[in-house]
Amino acid sequence: MATAHILVGASLSPAQPVVRHISPSDLYQSLARGVDDFVAMPSHAVFLCVIYPLLGLVLIGMTVGNSTLPLAFPIAAGFALVGPIAAIGLYELSRRREAGLDSSSRHALDVLHSPSLPAIVALGVLLMAIFLIWLAVAEAIYVANFGYAAPVSIRQFALDVLTTRAGWTLIVVGTGVGFLFAVVVLTIGAVSFPLLLDRDVGAATALLTSIRVVKTNPGTMALWGFIVAASLAIGSIPFFLGLTVVMPVLGHATWHLYRRAVEPDPNPHPDYRPRPRRPRYAADFPSSLFPTRE
């Protein structure tokens, strides 16, 4: 039964969410709402604390024999593949603000109390697997063109990639394969995570609904994918600093795009709330470490 709940949610025969036709104007309005949410609930500091330690690890790897240098761009491009996971807290804040609930930053973790949490984790694992496969494929493309030897230096690596036939083959093939991965992630993750926060429908229903949204609105969703890719590319310059604003805005905008692409649930489930916790006092130690019945 636990597996069934992860796949289809609370009901074993759930009603399929109704998908709407959307236009480019819906994208622009979603972005405008995303900017408004970001201004009202700025979260750039959180992304600053996440992005720069990861960037630091990449830079450290690049200085140790340049062994990870060929994967620097695929890792940076991978932000688009794992973006729906990173933005899950932003969807929650936009959901709460839309519902008129307290939307302070501490509520970003309220997703941990969602009845759809197992399904959210399952889809998150799927996206992480796609990201790891992308890195493996990117490394294989590099090895096919340059062999297993690590680049001598950053400068030499740049010259090899930009001025040799093997380098241009790497760029063309890598970009083409990366585009295919991005299309897959856009298709399965366009609205799946916001839908799981909004309804207890299960991972399979959320994934299929996201596919239906893209199938119903191929041109509009292709434009959305271009907007996301262009925004992430611009935000990466210089030194990924712009991503601290771009990623939160895109995250909030994705929630509002979901609201426009999927009909509201006529019977929404009650808002989930964290279980109240009784205060603990120093005099209770060490008994407070152990669960008790009240």
C-alpha positions in Angstrom: 0.0 0.0 0.0 2.9 2.4 0.7 4.2 1.9 -2.9 0.7 2.5 -4.2 0.4 5.7 -2.3 3.7 7.0 -3.7 2.6 6.3 -7.2 -1.1 7.3 -7.2 -1.6 9.2 -3.9 -4.4 8.8 -1.4 -6.9 7.3 -4.0 -6.2 4.1 -5.9 -8.3 5.6 -8.8 -7.5 9.3 -8.7 -9.2 11.8 -11.0 -6.8 13.1 -13.5 -6.1 16.9 -13.1 -7.6 19.0 -15.9 -4.9 20.6 -18.1 -5.5 24.0 -19.7 -4.2 25.6 -22.9 -1.8 28.4 -22.1 -0.2 31.2 -24.2 3.1 33.2 -24.0 1.2 35.9 -22.1 0.7 33.3 -19.3 4.4 32.8 -19.1 5.1 36.5 -18.8 2.4 36.9 -16.2 3.9 34.0 -14.2 7.3 35.6 -14.4 5.8 38.9 -13.1 4.2 37.0 -10.2 7.5 35.3 -9.6 9.3 38.6 -9.3 6.6 39.9 -7.0 7.0 36.8 -4.8 10.7 37.2 -4.7 10.5 40.9 -3.7 8.0 40.0 -1.0 10.0 36.9 0.2 13.6 37.4 -0.8 15.6 34.2 -0.6 18.8 35.1 -2.4 20.8 34.6 0.7 19.8 30.9 0.9 20.8 30.3 -2.7 24.1 32.2 -2.1 24.8 29.7 0.7 24.0 26.7 -1.5 25.6 27.7 -4.9 28.9 29.0 -3.7 30.0 26.0 -1.6 29.2 23.8 -4.6 31.1 26.2 -6.9 34.0 26.1 -4.4 34.2 22.3 -4.5 34.3 22.5 -8.3 37.1 25.0 -8.2 39.1 22.9 -5.7 38.7 19.9 -8.0 39.9 22.0 -10.9 43.1 23.0 -9.1 43.9 19.4 -8.1 45.3 18.1 -11.4 42.5 19.7 -13.4 40.7 16.3 -13.2 37.2 17.8 -12.9 37.8 20.6 -15.4 36.0 18.9 -18.3 32.9 18.5 -16.1 32.8 22.2 -15.0 30.4 23.2 -17.7 28.2 20.0 -17.4 27.9 20.6 -13.7 26.9 24.2 -14.2 24.4 23.2 -16.9 23.1 20.6 -14.5 21.5 23.4 -12.4 18.6 23.3 -14.9 18.2 19.5 -14.4 18.0 19.7 -10.6 16.2 23.0 -10.5 12.8 21.6 -9.6 14.2 19.9 -6.6 16.1 23.0 -5.4 12.9 25.1 -5.8 10.6 22.9 -3.8 10.7 25.3 -0.8 9.9 28.2 -3.1 6.8 26.5 -4.4 5.7 26.1 -0.9 6.2 29.7 0.0 4.3 30.8 -3.2 1.5 28.4 -2.3 1.2 29.8 1.2 1.3 33.4 0.0 -1.4 32.7 -2.6 -3.6 31.1 0.1 -3.1 34.1 2.5 -1.1 32.1 5.0 2.1 33.1 6.8 4.8 32.9 4.2 7.9 33.7 6.2 11.0 31.8 5.1 10.8 29.2 7.9 7.7 27.8 6.2 9.8 26.6 3.3 10.5 23.4 5.2 6.8 22.8 5.7 7.0 20.6 2.7 8.4 17.9 5.0 4.9 17.6 6.5 3.2 17.3 3.1 1.2 14.0 2.6 2.9 13.8 -0.8 6.4 13.8 0.6 7.2 10.2 -0.4 6.2 11.0 -4.0 8.2 14.2 -3.9 11.2 12.2 -2.8 10.7 9.6 -5.5 10.6 12.2 -8.2 13.6 14.0 -6.7 15.5 10.7 -6.9 14.5 10.4 -10.5 15.8 13.8 -11.4 19.1 13.2 -9.5 19.5 10.0 -11.4 19.1 11.9 -14.7 21.6 14.5 -13.5 24.2 11.8 -12.7 23.6 10.1 -16.0 24.1 13.4 -17.8 27.5 13.8 -16.0 28.5 10.3 -17.0 27.5 10.9 -20.7 29.2 14.3 -20.7 32.4 12.7 -19.5 32.1 9.9 -22.1 31.8 12.5 -24.8 34.9 14.3 -23.6 36.9 11.0 -23.4 35.8 10.1 -26.9 37.3 13.3 -28.2 40.3 14.0 -26.0 41.0 10.7 -24.2 41.5 10.0 -20.5 44.3 12.4 -19.8 43.4 15.4 -17.7 43.8 18.9 -19.2 47.3 20.4 -18.6 45.9 23.8 -17.6 42.7 25.8 -17.8 44.1 28.0 -20.6 45.2 24.9 -22.7 41.8 23.3 -22.1 40.0 26.4 -23.4 42.3 26.5 -26.5 41.7 22.8 -27.2 38.0 23.2 -26.9 37.7 26.4 -29.0 40.3 26.0 -31.6 40.4 22.3 -32.5 38.1 20.0 -34.5 37.8 17.7 -31.5 36.8 20.7 -29.4 34.1 21.8 -31.7 32.8 18.2 -32.0 32.7 18.2 -28.2 30.7 21.5 -28.2 28.2 20.4 -30.8 27.6 16.8 -29.6 27.6 17.9 -25.9 25.1 20.7 -26.5 22.9 18.4 -28.5 22.8 15.7 -25.9 22.4 18.2 -23.1 19.4 19.7 -25.0 17.8 16.2 -25.0 18.3 15.8 -21.3 16.9 19.3 -20.7 13.8 18.4 -22.8 13.2 15.3 -20.7 13.5 17.1 -17.4 11.3 20.0 -18.6 8.6 17.5 -19.7 8.5 15.5 -16.5 9.2 18.3 -14.1 7.3 21.3 -15.6 4.4 21.1 -13.1 4.9 17.8 -11.3 6.4 19.2 -8.0 4.0 22.0 -7.6 1.1 19.6 -8.3 2.4 17.3 -5.5 2.5 20.2 -3.1 -1.0 21.2 -4.0 -2.6 17.7 -4.1 -2.0 14.2 -2.8 -2.0 12.6 -6.2 1.2 10.5 -6.3 4.3 10.6 -8.4 2.9 8.8 -11.4 -0.1 11.1 -11.7 2.1 14.2 -11.2 4.6 13.0 -13.9 1.8 12.2 -16.4 0.1 15.5 -15.8 3.4 17.3 -16.5 3.7 15.4 -19.7 0.2 16.3 -20.7 0.8 20.0 -20.0 3.8 19.9 -22.4 1.9 17.9 -25.0 -1.1 20.2 -24.8 1.1 23.4 -25.0 4.2 22.4 -27.0 5.1 25.8 -28.4 4.4 27.7 -25.1 6.4 25.2 -23.0 9.2 25.2 -25.5 9.3 29.0 -25.0 9.3 28.5 -21.3 12.2 26.1 -21.6 14.1 28.7 -23.6 13.4 31.4 -21.0 14.6 29.1 -18.2 17.8 28.2 -20.1 18.6 31.8 -21.1 17.9 33.1 -17.6 20.2 30.5 -16.1 22.9 31.3 -18.7 22.7 35.0 -18.0 22.6 34.4 -14.2 25.8 32.4 -14.4 27.7 35.5 -15.5 29.7 36.6 -13.7 30.7 33.8 -11.3 27.2 32.5 -10.9 26.2 35.6 -8.9 23.0 36.2 -10.8 21.7 32.7 -10.0 21.0 33.9 -6.5 18.2 36.0 -8.0 17.4 34.1 -11.2 16.7 30.7 -9.5 14.3 32.0 -6.8 12.4 34.1 -9.4 12.1 31.0 -11.7 11.0 28.9 -8.8 8.2 31.2 -7.7 7.2 31.7 -11.4 6.9 27.9 -11.9 4.3 27.7 -9.1 2.2 30.4 -10.9 2.7 28.7 -14.2 1.3 25.5 -12.7 -1.7 27.5 -11.5 -2.4 28.6 -15.1 -1.7 25.3 -16.7 -3.8 23.0 -14.4 -7.4 23.6 -13.3 -7.8 24.1 -9.5 -8.9 21.0 -7.5 -12.6 21.3 -6.8 -12.1 19.4 -3.6 -8.7 20.6 -2.2 -7.3 18.8 0.8 -7.0 20.7 4.1 -3.8 22.6 4.4 -1.1 20.5 6.1 0.5 21.9 9.2 3.5 20.8 11.3 2.6 18.9 14.4 2.7 21.2 17.4 5.6 20.6 19.7 5.4 21.1 23.4 8.2 23.2 25.0 11.1 21.4 26.5 13.1 22.4 29.5 16.6 21.8 30.8 15.1 20.0 33.9 13.7 17.4 31.5 17.1 16.2 30.3 17.9 13.4 29.6 14.4 12.1 29.6 13.4 14.6 26.9 15.7 12.7 24.5 13.3 9.7 24.4 9.8 9.6 22.9 6.9 9.6 25.4 3.2 9.3 25.3 1.2 12.2 26.5 
